[in-house]
Amino acid sequence: MEKNLAKTYDPKDFEDRIYQMWEENGAFKAQVDRSKKPFTIVMPPPNITGQLHMGHALDQTLQDVLIRWKRMQGYSALWLPGSDHASIATEVKVVNKIREEEGLEKEDLGREEFLKRAWAWKKEYGGRITRQCRKLGDSCDWSRERFTMDEGCSKAVRTFFVKLYKKGLIYKGNRLINWCPSCGTSLSDAEVEHEDKNGLYWYFRYPAAEKGGKDMVVATSRPETMFGDVAIAVNPEDERYKDMVGQKVILPLVGKEIPIIADPYPDPEKGTGAVKITPAHDPNDFEVGERHDLEVLSCINLDATMNDLAGKYAGMDRYECRKQWVADLDAAGYLVKTEEMVIPVGECYRCHTVIEPMLSDQWFVKMEDLAKPAIEAAESGKLKHVPERFQKTYLHWLYDIRDWCISRQLWWGHRIPAWYCEDCGEIIVEEEDPTVCPKCGSKHIHQDEDVLDTWFSSALWPFSTLGWPDKTEDLDYFYPTNVLVTGYDIIFFWIVRMVFSGCEAMGEPPFEYVYVHGLVRDAQGRKMSKSLGNGIDPLLEIDKYGADALRFMLTTGITPGNDMRYQDERMIAARNFANKLWNASRFVIMNIKDEDDNFRPLAKCCADCCGMACGDTDDFSYIALKDEDKWMISRVNESVKYVTEAMDKFDLAMAGQRVYDLIWNEYCDWYIEIVKKRLWSDDEEDKKVARFVLVVALKNMLEMLHPFMPFITEEIWSFLPHSTCELQNNPKGYLINASWPVYSDKRHFQSEEAILNMSMEAISAIRNIRAEAEAAPSRKLTAVIFAEGTDMDRIKAGERYIKDLANITDISYVDDAAKAPEDVMSAVIAGAQIFIPLDDLVDYNAEFDRLTKEKKRLEGEVTRVEKKLANQGFISKAPQNVIDEEKAKQAQYEEMLSKVTEQLATVAEKVGK
């Protein structure tokens, strides 16, 4: 084995190797261990049609950071992975594949053969995204990997369906549902995306049915649905229409009479205050129709073409019909006016086709009773949202929840476990497939053709994956889970349904925390999409920069609940950080030439079981630590406290940034620079102390950084020395299984921190003075420092750091700033003022030569301008503004020459010329 890291940091050299090592050695596997607390996360199951995108990368990295952290804290940490069958998305993929390769439709194959093709698709593509998750570094327990249609999850789905049905919470009814004409299936309310779009309102005149009656003007954004109109509704408080209630008007061109009714639904301030009622094509109209026992007439087919009710427009696409129908109404004099409006449009969340409200026989879940415990869980604090503001979104949806349409007109998915008797009409819902009708004994029964909404099965994910409905050991130990990490875009789809399902099946919410993150947008703040072509492939970024860089960029670039922008500069910065850590670690390891000999004499082991120091002991009193050693140990110790508290609050970005600052600024830029001189000295005992602190600090920093950047930290860790007692607690010696560092008062060295912090401020101030004076870093300087009391003690205690790192040969101290010498450049830091003599900063011989050249140049410019202004030809011909410019130049050059001449005289005196 090599004794040091490779000279160049290249993540391709070790990331795949390390992941394989972890997986082969069971590093991710969680055990039911009653001596430990469990910590459980269930992965939001990606679709089997999917490929890892930047949203997945963010979501899964956040989960992995939490699970690695808790594993190191000593929890039995389970991150349970899996994938979703994704009914609509997968069926569309399989249908398209069959169509392209065989020229067939799924109906040509039949259900059984189609499902064979769908399972073949799952076998071929289902594991693609989980393989990609491994590239990202996901430390999932792959031995527990689940699929929403595996045997266990399918059993859970059926059990839950039957349980709800027998409680009267699932029913079949003829109700208005959301229909996607493209996907050919019903959708739940949550699967409809609402977007405001520019559109038109058409105002049409409905003529009175009787002579002497008043015509009615009604506005609509969907004139093609007029063929299904059954009434005109007005508000009973609307004085304009009180005398018209009960009268009838005629549906234009159709000739059908429809009544005018009074109902609270119409808003007198909107449009004309009169609303056409089309119960088959609008959910609000449907409720009005139920209140008034109105007929329900559908004029649109499932494929979004018009049916026979539309007369001569039958067979037309709904939008083509709209165009011709409006033209005909206009020609006949029924169009009063059009008005541009912003109109809310509902679209299918999968294909973005405009949905069509349809009256249909479907299966529904009654939501009122199921919603109550989900509401109580949030309001009581059993379920917490991070950030808290998302609880309002969650509760708002539950307060206004409607019954959930759970049937889908698809073949891929969990088939609804309901059978119909063809002889007596009985509906049979049981956990086992029936063979005869329990009511009449008939064998003429058939199963419902529809499948369940994908979200019905994924709603059971936190407990079905642990073995429910069976009482498994995993379910007893790991449920409820601890945190659900998800984007804010699926609060309705998934979170709410998991909570009410968990409360119903298990009697308690499925998790304690919902950690909500935002979306990854492009550099301009736009949502990444195929249509914009602005998506960033995380796999390509991993290939280019390494998984660690991608993970660190994602986790430190986002705050809970807020979107983040993907920027190449931040990826490069994360890669540079990894490279900085690599080089610093290589330097440290290079100086540990014989681990045992270097470490054994330094310390007794914290467990008194061997002669080596593991660094876990709090007692450093037996080691001859210098101030900088105590400062470094203390800074690491304080960071442990800060990072742990930030992680507890799910503020992963702040935690990661603190580790970054500790490694880059304090360890690399300061501590290593300070101790280099000691490592190259002849004092062997002090060299051992310096090496010890370098390693102990590095190990603690690697432990804190590991959840964020697991690969590079594990690789570096493998080159560091480990004590016997460390290896007893962690036999394989992997960082992934190491203990999370713990804050200790004994590692807090407040006095030494103050000394080093003041020294570093002073060094930075002197370096800034050098830069301002353009004095080379190699130029020797002297300094005068004013401070009082404790500050004076501290600055004196840090004198050697200031001398070494600021290249100061001598420091003198004054007790009054007025006693500082003249001709100095100065800086003020907390508790002190620093004065650097100009004589030290300036090379007067070089400055004399420079000023001499500058004087000569300026004299030439002054002479040139004087000649130009003395030239009468120029003065007579040039515009006045040009002449004025030359005079201004003359004045400027003369002023500059005067100053340079004055400076040159001063410098000449300094050098004796």
TORPA-424154 format. One record per residue (C-alpha): z, x negated, y; residue in one letter. Coordinates in steps of 0.1 Angstrom, whole numbers, padded with zeros to 4 digits, always signed. Each point is the difference from the previous one (the first is absolute). Layout:
TORPA-424154
ZXYA...
//
This chain:
TORPA-424154
+0000+0000+0000M-0008-0012+0035E+0030-0011+0020K-0013+0016+0032N-0021+0028+0014L-0037-0006+0004A-0010-0017+0032K-0020+0031+0012T+0013+0035-0001Y-0025+0021-0020D+0014+0033-0013P-0029+0002-0025K+0017-0029-0019D+0031+0020-0009F+0000+0037+0009E-0016+0013-0032D+0019-0025-0021R+0033+0010+0014I-0006+0037-0004Y-0010-0005-0036Q+0032-0020-0005M+0021+0028+0015W-0016+0027-0021E+0000-0019-0033E+0037-0008+0005N+0011+0035+0008G+0010-0008+0035A-0008+0036+0012F+0015+0019-0029K+0030+0021+0009A+0028+0006-0024Q+0025+0029-0004V+0031-0021+0008D+0031+0020+0007R+0017-0031+0015S-0026+0001+0028K-0010+0025+0026K-0035+0013-0005P-0026-0001+0028F-0032+0019-0006T-0033+0005+0017I-0029+0020-0014V-0034-0012+0012M-0020+0027+0016P-0026+0001-0027P-0035-0011+0012P-0030+0019-0013N-0018-0012-0030I-0032+0002+0021T+0015-0023+0026G-0003-0036+0011Q+0027-0019+0018L-0004+0006+0037H+0021-0012+0030M+0021+0031-0001G+0009-0007-0036H+0007-0036+0008A+0025+0009+0028L+0017+0028-0020D+0004-0021-0031Q+0011-0032+0018T+0028+0020+0017L+0011+0013-0034Q-0002-0035-0016D+0021-0016+0028V+0027+0026-0006L+0000-0003-0037I+0000-0038-0001R+0029+0000+0025W+0021+0025-0020K-0008-0019-0032R+0014-0032+0016M+0030+0019+0012Q+0010+0007-0036G-0013+0035-0004Y-0018+0011-0032S-0031+0006+0021A-0028+0021-0014L-0033+0004+0018W-0019+0025-0022L-0038-0002+0003P-0026+0025-0010G-0032+0017+0010S-0012+0036+0007D-0027+0019-0017H-0012+0014+0034A-0017+0031-0012S-0025+0006+0027I-0008-0037+0008A-0005-0010-0036T-0020+0031-0010E-0024-0006+0028V-0004-0037-0011K-0006+0010-0036V-0024+0029+0009V-0020-0024+0022N-0002-0026-0027K-0012+0025-0026I-0026+0013+0025R-0013-0034+0009E-0001-0015-0035E-0009+0030-0021E-0014+0026+0025G+0025+0026-0013L+0026+0022+0016E+0035+0003-0015K-0008+0036-0011E-0029-0015-0022D+0026-0020-0019L+0027+0025-0003G+0037-0005+0007R+0009-0020-0031E-0028-0025+0003E+0006-0003+0038F+0036-0008-0006L-0010-0028-0024K-0020-0015+0028R+0029+0004+0024A+0024-0018-0023W-0027-0027-0006A-0001-0004+0038W+0038-0004+0001K-0001-0026-0027K-0027-0020+0019E+0012+0003+0035Y+0036+0012-0002G+0015-0035-0002G-0021-0015+0027R+0025+0007+0029I+0030-0011-0021T-0017-0033-0007R-0006-0004+0038Q+0037+0008+0006C+0009-0031-0020R-0021-0021+0024K+0022+0013+0028L+0031-0011-0019G+0014+0034-0009D+0031-0006-0022S-0002+0034-0018C+0014+0006-0035D-0034+0003-0016W+0016+0008-0034S+0009+0034+0016R-0034+0007+0015E-0008+0037+0000R-0030+0023+0006F+0003+0035+0012T-0019+0013-0030M+0017-0021-0027D+0019+0018-0027E+0034-0001+0016G-0012+0010+0035C-0021+0028-0015S+0031+0013-0019K+0020+0000+0033A-0028+0019+0018V-0001+0027-0026R+0038+0003-0002T+0003+0003+0037F-0028+0026+0003F+0016+0022-0028V+0034-0004+0016K-0012+0012+0034L-0021+0028-0015Y+0029+0014-0020K+0022-0001+0031K-0026+0020+0018G-0010-0029+0023L-0035-0003-0013I-0024+0030+0001Y-0037+0008-0001K-0013+0021+0029G-0032+0010+0019N+0006-0016+0033R-0018-0018+0028L-0003-0037-0008I-0017-0031+0014N-0033-0006-0017W-0020-0032+0001C-0037+0009-0006P-0009-0036-0008S+0028-0008-0025C-0002+0035-0013G+0037+0006-0002T+0029+0015+0018S+0023-0022+0021L+0036+0003+0011S+0008+0003+0037D+0011-0037-0001A-0034-0011-0012E-0017+0015+0030V-0004-0024+0030E-0001+0017+0033H-0019-0016+0028E-0008+0013+0035D-0038+0000+0006K-0022+0012+0029N-0016+0033-0009G-0010+0034+0013L+0015+0034+0004Y-0026+0028-0001W+0009+0033+0017Y-0016+0030-0017F-0001+0037+0010R+0010+0024-0027Y-0013+0034+0012P+0021+0031-0001A-0006+0022-0030A+0003+0033+0020E-0016+0011+0032K+0022-0006+0030G+0020-0026-0019G+0004-0035+0014K-0018-0031-0014D+0022-0029-0012M-0007-0037+0008V+0013-0024-0025V-0001-0038-0001A-0004-0020-0032T-0007-0036-0010S-0014+0011-0034R-0026+0027+0005P-0014-0003-0035E+0032+0017-0013T-0007+0032+0020M-0015+0015-0031F+0035+0001-0015G+0016+0016+0031D+0021+0031-0009V+0018+0006+0034A+0006-0010+0036I+0036-0008+0008A+0017+0002+0034V+0036-0007+0010N+0020+0033+0004P+0014-0014+0033E-0035-0005+0014D-0004+0027+0027E-0038-0005+0000R-0004+0014-0035Y+0028+0025-0005K-0024+0030+0002D-0025-0016-0024M+0023-0004-0030V-0012+0023-0028G-0035+0002+0013Q-0029-0017-0018K-0028-0025+0009V-0032-0009-0017I-0006-0035-0016L-0031-0011+0020P-0033+0002-0019L+0019+0007-0032V+0007+0036+0011G+0034+0003-0018K+0028+0017+0018E+0034-0018+0002I+0033+0011+0015P+0019-0014+0030I+0036-0007-0011I+0032-0011+0017A+0017-0031-0013D+0023-0027+0015P-0024-0028-0011Y-0025+0001+0029P+0009-0020+0030D-0008+0020+0032P-0005-0033+0019E-0026-0014-0024K-0037+0010+0002G-0003+0037+0007T+0033+0007-0018G-0019+0018-0028A-0004-0017-0033V-0024+0008-0028K+0018+0003-0034I-0017-0016-0030T+0027-0002-0027P-0022-0018-0025A-0007-0030+0023H+0031-0006+0021D+0037-0004-0011P+0013+0018+0031N-0025+0028-0004D+0010+0003-0036F+0037+0006+0010E-0012+0026+0026V-0020+0016-0027G+0030+0002-0023E+0021+0016+0027R-0026+0027+0006H-0014+0004-0036D-0035-0011+0011L-0029-0006-0024E-0007-0037-0008V-0037-0008+0001L-0014-0035-0007S-0034-0008+0014C-0001-0038-0010I-0006-0014-0035N+0020-0029-0015L-0028-0024+0008D+0002+0010+0037A-0032+0021-0001T-0001+0036+0012M+0003+0028-0026N-0017+0035-0001D+0024+0014+0025L-0019-0021+0026A-0032+0020-0006G-0031-0019+0009K+0020-0032+0005Y+0012+0000-0036A-0006-0035-0017G+0001-0018+0033M+0024-0029+0007D+0029+0013+0021R-0011-0021+0030Y-0037+0009-0002E+0011+0037-0002C+0022-0005+0031R-0030-0014+0019K-0024+0028-0009Q+0026+0028+0002W+0011-0010+0035V-0036-0001+0011A-0007+0035-0013D+0032+0014+0016L-0011-0016+0033D-0035+0015-0003A+0015+0034-0006A+0023-0003+0031G+0033-0003-0018Y+0008-0036+0011L+0020+0002+0033V+0007-0037+0006K+0008-0033-0017T+0029-0023+0009E+0006-0036-0008E+0034-0005-0017M+0020-0025-0020V+0004+0016-0034I+0023-0011-0028P-0021-0006-0031V+0014-0004-0036G-0017-0025-0022E+0005-0011-0037C+0022-0031+0000Y-0023-0015-0027R-0036+0006+0011C+0006+0013+0036H-0021+0031-0006T+0011+0029+0022V+0021+0022-0022I-0007+0037-0005E+0029+0025-0002P-0007+0020-0032M+0017+0029-0018L+0006-0012-0036S+0021+0004-0031D+0021-0032+0000Q+0034-0013-0012W+0027-0004+0026F+0035-0015+0003V+0024+0022+0020K+0014-0025+0026M+0027+0019+0019E+0028-0006-0026D-0012-0035-0010L-0001-0011+0037A+0037+0008+0006K+0016-0029-0019P-0027-0024+0014A+0010+0010+0035I+0037-0003-0008E-0005-0035-0014A-0014-0012+0033A+0024+0019+0022E+0031-0012-0020S-0011-0036+0001G-0005-0003-0038K-0036-0008+0009L-0006-0024+0029K-0033-0008+0018H-0007-0034+0015V-0008+0003+0028P+0021+0031+0005E-0026+0018+0021R-0021+0008-0031F+0028+0023-0012Q-0012+0025+0026K-0035-0001-0014T+0014+0005-0035Y+0022+0029+0010L-0026+0017+0022H-0024+0002-0030W+0027+0014-0023L+0011+0026+0025Y-0035+0013+0003D-0011-0005-0036I-0023+0025-0017R-0003+0005-0037D-0018-0029-0017W-0034+0006-0016C+0002-0022-0031I-0031+0009-0020S-0032-0020+0003R-0035+0009-0013Q-0005-0033-0017L+0000-0014-0035W+0018-0033+0005W+0037+0004+0003G+0030+0018-0016H-0015+0033-0013R+0022+0029+0010I+0022+0010-0030P-0008+0037+0002A-0018+0021-0026W-0015+0035+0004Y-0001+0026-0027C-0035+0015-0001E+0013+0032-0016D+0031+0010+0020C-0003-0023+0031G+0034-0017-0005E+0004-0034+0017I+0018-0025-0023I+0017-0031+0015V+0018-0022-0025E+0008-0037-0006E-0019+0002-0033E-0035+0012-0004D+0001+0036-0012P-0022+0012-0029T+0006+0038+0003V+0009+0024+0028C+0038+0006-0001P-0005+0035+0013K-0027+0014-0022C-0005-0026-0027G-0036-0006+0008S-0016-0034-0007K-0026+0006+0026H+0016-0022+0027I-0015-0027+0022H+0015-0026+0024Q-0005+0001+0037D-0030-0021+0010E+0015-0015+0031D+0021-0032+0004V+0030-0006+0022L+0000-0016+0034D+0003-0038-0003T+0031+0002+0022W+0018+0023-0025F+0002-0029-0025S+0007-0027+0026S+0028+0021+0014A+0019-0007-0032L-0007-0037+0001W+0035-0013+0008P+0015+0016-0031F-0030+0007-0024S-0006-0038+0000T+0036-0006-0012L-0003+0024-0029G+0008+0035+0013W+0002+0026-0015P+0016-0021-0027D+0035-0014+0008K-0010-0037-0002T+0022-0030+0008E-0024-0010+0027D+0002+0034+0017L+0038+0000-0002D+0002-0035+0015Y-0029-0004+0025F-0001+0036+0014Y+0003+0008+0028P-0022-0028+0014T+0011-0018+0032N-0029-0001+0023V-0035+0015+0002L-0024-0022+0021V-0030+0019+0013T-0023+0006+0029G+0006+0028+0024Y-0033+0016-0010D+0013+0014-0033I+0034+0015+0010I-0014+0034-0007F-0021-0009-0030F+0026-0018-0020W+0035-0006+0015I+0009+0037+0006V-0012+0009-0035R+0019-0028-0017M+0032+0011+0018V-0001+0037-0009F-0012-0009-0036S+0028-0025-0004G+0026+0025+0013C-0013+0026-0024E-0003-0021-0031A+0028-0025+0005M+0024+0017+0024G-0003-0027+0026E-0026-0016+0023P-0021-0027-0018P+0008-0027+0026F+0025-0008+0027E-0024-0015+0025Y-0036+0007+0011V-0012-0031+0017Y-0031+0010+0020V-0025-0025+0012H-0032+0004+0021G-0036-0008-0006L-0018-0033+0001V-0026+0003+0027R-0027-0024+0012D+0004-0024+0029A-0012+0028+0024Q+0026+0025-0014G-0025+0021-0019R+0007+0014-0034K-0017-0021-0027M-0028+0020-0016S-0033-0004-0019K-0019+0019+0027S+0011-0025+0027L-0004-0030-0024G+0032-0015+0014N+0020-0001-0033G+0016-0033-0009I+0000-0008-0038D+0035-0015-0008P-0014-0017-0031L-0024-0020+0022L+0028-0009+0024E+0021-0012-0030I-0029-0021-0012D-0004-0015+0035K+0037-0004+0011Y+0021+0006-0031G+0022+0030-0009A+0031-0014+0017D-0018-0001+0034A-0013+0035-0003L+0035+0013-0011R+0018-0018+0029F-0026+0012+0025M+0004+0036-0011L+0038+0001-0002T+0007-0017+0033T-0027+0019+0019G+0014+0035-0004I+0030+0020+0010T+0011+0031-0020P-0021+0030+0007G-0025-0017+0023N-0036-0011-0006D-0010-0036+0001M-0032-0018+0010R-0016-0025-0023Y-0010-0031+0018Q-0015-0032-0014D+0022-0021+0023E+0032+0013-0017R-0014-0008-0034M-0008-0035+0011I+0035-0003+0015A+0016+0011-0033A-0021-0025-0019R+0011-0027+0024N+0036+0009-0006F-0005-0004-0037A-0016-0034+0006N+0029-0011+0022K+0025+0010-0027L-0020-0018-0026W-0002-0033+0019N+0037+0001+0010A+0010+0007-0037S-0023-0028-0011R+0018-0024+0024F+0034+0011-0014V-0010-0003-0036I-0015-0034+0007M+0034-0012+0010N+0017+0013-0031I-0011-0027-0024K+0027+0004-0026D+0017+0034+0003E+0030-0006-0023D+0010-0033+0016D-0006+0013+0035N+0022+0031-0004F+0027-0006-0026R+0023-0022+0021P-0001+0024+0029L+0019+0030-0013A+0019+0016-0027K-0018+0031-0013C+0011+0033+0013C+0008+0011-0035A+0015-0034-0011D-0023-0001-0030C-0020-0031+0009C-0002-0028+0024G-0029+0012+0021M+0001+0020+0032A-0018+0032-0002C+0004+0007+0037G+0016+0034-0007D+0035-0012+0007T+0013+0008+0034D+0022-0030+0001D-0018-0029+0018F+0032-0017+0011S-0004-0028-0025Y-0035-0009+0014I-0003-0022+0030A-0022+0024+0020L-0013-0010+0034K-0002+0025+0028D-0037+0007-0007E+0008+0007-0036D+0026+0026+0009K-0024+0015+0026W-0027+0004-0026M+0024+0015-0026I+0014+0023+0027S-0035+0011+0012R-0010+0008-0036V+0033+0018-0006N-0004+0022+0032E-0036+0007-0010S+0012+0012-0034V+0022+0026+0017K-0027+0010+0025Y-0027+0003-0027V+0022+0020-0024T+0010+0024+0027E-0036+0005+0011A-0011+0006-0036M+0028+0026-0004D-0015+0019+0029K-0036-0003-0014F-0009-0022+0030D-0020-0024-0021L-0021-0013+0029A+0031-0012+0018M+0014-0016-0032A-0033-0018-0007G-0003-0012+0036Q+0035-0014-0001R-0007-0021-0032V-0033-0012+0017Y+0019-0012+0031D+0027-0016-0021L-0025-0020-0021I-0025-0009+0027W+0021-0005+0030N+0035-0010-0012E-0007-0017-0034Y-0034-0016+0005C-0001-0007+0037D+0036-0010+0005W+0020-0008-0031Y-0026-0020-0019I-0008-0019+0032E+0037-0008+0006I+0007-0012-0036V-0031-0021-0005K+0017-0030+0016K+0029+0004-0025R-0023+0003-0030L-0015-0033+0010W+0033-0018+0006S+0019-0024-0022D+0031+0024-0003D-0005+0013-0035E+0029+0024+0001E-0012+0016+0032D-0035+0002-0014K+0014+0020-0029K+0017+0024+0024V-0032+0005+0020A-0019+0006-0032R+0026+0024-0012F-0001+0021+0032V-0038-0001+0001L-0001+0015-0036V+0028+0025+0004V-0015+0014+0032A-0035+0000-0015L+0012+0019-0031K+0018+0026+0021N-0031+0004+0022M-0023+0003-0031L+0024+0027-0013E-0003+0020+0032M-0037-0005+0002L-0007+0008-0036H-0003+0038+0003P-0027-0005+0027F-0019-0030-0014M+0009-0002-0037P-0027-0024-0012F+0005-0030+0023I+0038+0003-0001T+0000+0001-0039E-0024-0031-0001E+0022-0020+0024I+0032+0011-0018W-0013-0014-0033S+0000-0035+0016F+0036+0002+0013L+0031-0012-0018P+0023+0027-0016H+0035-0004-0013S+0013+0008-0034T+0019+0030+0011C-0031+0014+0019E-0020-0003-0033L+0028+0017-0019Q-0003+0030+0022N-0038-0003+0001N-0010-0017-0032P-0038+0000+0007K+0006-0014+0035G-0024+0024+0017Y+0005+0008+0037L-0008+0036-0008I+0032+0002-0020N+0021-0020+0024A+0029+0015+0020S-0004+0012+0035W+0020-0022+0024P+0032+0014+0014V+0015-0006+0034Y+0033-0020+0000S+0024-0006+0029D+0005-0035-0015K-0036-0009+0008R+0003+0011+0036H+0003-0031+0022F+0002+0015+0035Q+0009-0032+0019S-0028-0021-0016E-0025+0028+0006E+0009+0000+0037A-0004-0038+0002I-0034+0000-0017L-0013+0030+0019N+0009-0016+0033M-0016-0033-0011S-0032+0018-0010M-0001+0018+0033E+0004-0034+0018A-0027-0016-0022I-0025+0028+0007S+0007-0002+0038A-0006-0037+0000I-0032+0004-0019R-0011+0026+0025N+0007-0024+0029I-0021-0027-0018R-0029+0024-0004A+0002+0011+0036E+0001-0037+0012A-0028-0009-0025E+0023-0027-0014A-0008-0010-0036A+0025+0009-0027P+0003-0037-0008S+0011-0009+0035R+0037-0009+0001K+0021+0020+0024L+0036+0001+0013T+0018+0032+0008A+0029+0012+0022V+0018+0031-0011I+0024+0022+0019F+0024+0023-0020A+0036+0010+0000E+0028+0007-0024G-0011+0011-0035T-0036-0003+0009D+0005-0036+0009M+0017-0006-0034D-0029+0016-0018R-0028-0018+0018I+0018-0033-0006K+0005+0009-0037A-0038+0005-0002G-0009-0031+0018E-0016-0018-0030R-0023+0030-0006Y-0012+0000+0036I-0006-0038-0001K-0018+0001-0034D-0022+0031+0005L-0007-0002+0038A-0004-0039+0000N+0028-0006+0024I+0014-0035+0002T+0031+0008+0021D+0019+0031+0012I+0025+0000+0028S+0022+0029+0009Y+0012+0014+0034V+0026+0025+0007D-0018+0013+0031D-0037+0008+0003A+0000-0014+0035A+0007-0034-0015K-0034+0000-0018A-0025-0026+0013P-0028+0009+0023E-0037-0002-0010D+0005+0019-0033V-0015+0028-0020M+0026+0024-0012S+0006+0029-0024A+0027+0025-0004V+0013+0011-0035I+0029+0021-0009A+0031-0019+0010G-0017-0031+0014A-0026-0016+0024Q-0022-0028-0011I-0015-0026+0025F-0027-0024-0010I-0008-0028+0026P-0036+0000+0012L+0000-0038-0004D+0003+0006-0037D-0026+0027-0002L-0027-0017+0020V-0020-0032-0008D-0003-0012+0036Y-0026-0027-0008N-0022+0026-0017A+0007+0025+0028E-0009-0027+0027F-0034-0005-0017D-0005+0038-0003R+0009+0007+0036L-0021-0029+0013T-0031+0014-0018K+0008+0035+0013E+0004-0013+0036K-0034-0017-0002K-0016+0032-0013R+0015+0022+0027L-0010-0025+0028E-0036+0003-0013G+0002+0038+0001E+0014+0000+0036V-0027-0025+0011T-0027+0022-0016R+0011+0032+0017V+0004-0018+0034E-0036-0012-0001K-0012+0034-0010K+0018+0017+0029L-0012-0028+0024A-0036+0007-0010N-0015+0022+0028Q-0029+0011-0022G+0025+0015-0025F+0021+0016+0028I-0030+0016+0016S-0016+0014-0031K+0030+0009-0023A+0015+0035+0001P+0034+0001+0016Q+0018+0009-0032N-0014-0032-0017V+0011-0021+0030I+0035+0016-0003D+0002-0008-0037E-0008-0036+0007E+0027-0002+0027K+0025+0016-0024A-0009-0027-0026K+0005-0027+0026Q+0035+0013+0008A+0009+0003-0037Q-0012-0035-0008Y+0018-0015+0030E+0032+0018-0011E-0003-0013-0036M-0008-0035+0012L+0031+0000+0022S+0022+0010-0029K-0015-0025-0024V+0003-0027+0026T+0037+0009+0004E+0006+0000-0038Q-0018-0033-0003L+0022-0016+0026A+0031+0011-0019T-0014-0012-0034V-0011-0033+0016A+0035-0006+0012E+0013+0007-0036K-0024-0026-0015V+0003-0025+0028G-0035+0003+0013K
//
